[in-house]
Amino acid sequence: MEFERRVLRAVEDLLDDGTPYTELAVQKIAAASGAARSTFYRYFPDKSSLLIRMAELATADLFAAAETWWRAEHTDEQAGVVAAIGTMIGGFRAHRYLLLALSEVSAYDRAVARYWRTRVAGFAELVRARLDAERAAGRVATNLDPSTTALVLTSMVERTLTVAFATDTGISDDDLAASLGRAIWLVVYGDARPTN
């Protein structure tokens, strides 16, 4: 695990200078992480498996705050979702170059795309289950469709963070968390009164 974290730091440092992931040579990654090429290949047979493992390490914290919020018993106040999104944004910022590479590579690499779709789908399922429970408890509108809403929310967060970190938008992390958290809250609880 320590070796993998060392490789993660090396990859992120190499991406930080603007080098696209596809142009990173294995030899350069191995050298930057202080490992022999043979050691590197023992852990990572190819660059797709490397990116997937690095994404697993980088997204563990990123998803944890949002997953905790969706699993917890809470009121419908915006502050909790804004705080969870703020933590998620902090995690994205810490690993932005790797996560942007993940988004780029998943567009044409089947293994990476399958990993990312599965990871996002698992989170969407957690959201769907929570929305089901919230609807059954009468805390959201009865006409809210949990599956569709989970897809919308998950896609909204994923795309917003990708766009926000791909270029310099001039938007602060706090403003981004406040707006994204408010949007999520409004989608879920904004029309919570029963519909006729």
N, C-alpha and C positions, 0 to 999 in steps of 0.2 A: 504493500500500500504506500509506503514512503517513496518507493521508486516511482510509482504512478503519479504521486503528487509532485515529485520533482519534474517529471516529464510534462505534467500539466503546466507548471510554472514556466518551463522552457518554451513550450508551444505558445503560451500567451505572450511571453516576452518577444518571441519571434514575430508573432502576428501584430504586436503593438507598433512595429515600425512600418506597417502598411503592406507587408508581404502577404499576398493571398495564400490561403491554405494550400491550394493546389500546387503552388510553387515552392512550398517548403520541402526540401529534400530530407529523406530519412536520416542521412548522414549528419546533416546540420542539426536536426532535432536531437539525435543521439549525442552529438558532441556538446550541445548546449545543456543537456541534462547530465553530462558527466558519465555517460554510459557507452560501452562498446556497442557497435552495431549488432553484433550477435546477441547481446543481452536484450537490446531493444526488440529484436524480432522474436525473442522467446516470449515476450509479453504481448507484443502487437504484431501479428502476421502481416498486416498491411495498414495503409493510412486510413482506410474506412474503419477498421476495428479500433485504431488509435482514436479517431474522432469520436466514435461512439462511447468508448470508455472515458475519455476526457469529458464528454458531455454528461455522462452519468455522475462523475465527480462534481462538475460545475453546477448541475441543476439540483443536486440533493438539497442544498440549502435554499435555492431559489423557490422550489415548490413547497418546501416545508411550512413556511408561514401561511401561504394561501390554503394549503391542505388543513392546517390546524384551524384556521378560521372557518372553513366549510364544515369541519367535523364537530366543532364546538357548539354547545348550546349558547346562543347569544340572542340579544334583542335585535331589532331591525335598524339600529342606529348606524349611521355612516362611519363613525369614528373607527370601528373595528375593521371594516373592510379597507378603509384608507390606510390604516396602520399595516395591515397585511400586505397590501399592494406596495406600500413604501418599502417594506422589507424585501419584497420580491424585486423591486426596481434596484435596490441596493445590491442584491445578488447578481442581477443582470449586469449592472455597471461593473462589478468586480470581475466578471468573466465575459464582458461584451464582445471582445474580438473572437473568442472561441465560439460563442453562441451565434454570432453573425456568420462565422464560417459554417457552423452547423446548418443554419438556414440556407446558405448558398449551396452547400454540397448536397443537401437533401433534395434539391431540385433535379439532380441528375444521377445520384448514386442510390441505387435501390436499397442497399443494406442500411445506409444512413437514413434514408427516407422512411423505411419500415420501422427503424428504432424510434425516430422522432414521432411518427404517427401513433405508434403504440404508447409512447410516454404521454403524449397530449391526450390521447383517447382515455387513458387510465384516469387522468385528472378530470376530464369531462364527465366520466362515469361517476366520480365522487361528487361532482357538482350536481349531476342529474339526481342522484340518490338524495342529496340534501334538499333539492327543490321539491322532490316527491314528498319528503317528510314535512317540509314547510307548507306545502299545499294541503296535505292531509290534516295538519294542525290548524289550518285556516289563517296562516300568517302571510300568505301571498294570494293573489287573485286566483279564483277558481278556474279561470280560463287560461292561466299560464301553463304552457306545455313544457314540462321539465326537460325532455330530450332536446327539443329545438332550442330552448333557452340556454341549456348547458353548452351546446355547440356555438351559439352566438357569443356567449360570454368568453368561452375559451379562445375562440378565434379573435375576438376583439382584443383581448389582453396580449395574445401572442403577436398579432400584427402590429399593435400599437407600440409594444416594446421594441420590436425589430426596426420599425420606422424611426422611432425616437432615438435609437442608438446608432443607426446606420449613417446619419448625418448630424450636423450640429444644428439642432432646431432652435436653440436659445431658450428652451423651456427647462426650468429647474426640475430636479427630481421631486421636490416637494409639491410643486404645481402639477406635475404629471400624476403623482399619486393621488392628489386631491381630486383632480378631474376624472381620472380613471376609476377611482373608488366611488365617486359620486355616480358615475355612469352605471357601474355595476349595481350599486344600491338601488338606483331608480329602475333599472330593468327588473330587478327582483321584487322590490317592495313598493315601488312608486304608485302602483294602482292596487294596493293590497285590500282595499275595501271590496267586499263582495260585489260582483257584477250582477245585474238583473237581466 
